[in-house]
Amino acid sequence: MTGRTLRTLLAVGLVVSAGCSTDIAVSAWMPNFENQTASGSGSAMVDIKKDFGVDTDSTVLALDLSGRQGSQGYRINYWKITGEGSKIIATDLDFADYTYTAGDQTSTTFDLTNIGVMYEPTLYQNPRFGLLFLLGANLITFNMVATDITTPAPPGDGEVHVPPAGNTFESIGFIPVPVIGLGIQGKFTKWMGLTINATYFDTSNLGLGDDIQASYIGADIALTFGKPENYVMGMVGYKYAHAKYTVDTDKGDSTLDGFIGSVIFTF
């Protein structure tokens, strides 16, 4: 996590938690990761695992801070997945303003970061069931550097940065993808509950034109156990996220899904 990202999260976190009942969840997410990406005019859509031999993190740290006061709730969350690997190119490949020749040895690194900011007002609440409306945005950034070791590329070729240089969102470093959805909170007993959240949106509904298109689908289901008044709770569940984007001449399609376990601290 960069210093600027950390400072942004802390600042938003202070706003979220001010005067509210606050939960901080620290999670270990074990996602399967699939990614295809293209960069530059005429670029092939490459699979970073198959074409560049990238191995990704087996466990991803996810952080979640939420605050609630009466029927109003707020949440920010963060996760980042990284990977690296090497591969001998099987066939000639045009990617990121560079042509990789069959037989060339490559070395590749990448990272995908998501920061979510959400407003969660309660639509309905009783002692055992709650229905929440979810409205917010996910801020997404993707960076990849594929280095041709055999025949080094000119500086900047073989690199993907989203948002790219010169794009409207380059100054903030993220592509914002608005999301909307529903959340369900249920209680089986004083010690055990169920949470389900689902969010979706597509920027094509905002009329931003053909240069920027992005969509996001997220869903998670989890069992919680422990009493909030004891200040520490546990959670086990399953989390899914799919992000797809077209920004200028760059494209990406990423899916992460897998089991997640959390420790939740309540203040």
Order of alpha helices (4+ residues) and beta strands (2+ residues): alpha-beta-beta-beta-beta-beta-beta-beta-beta-beta-beta-beta-beta-beta-beta-beta-beta
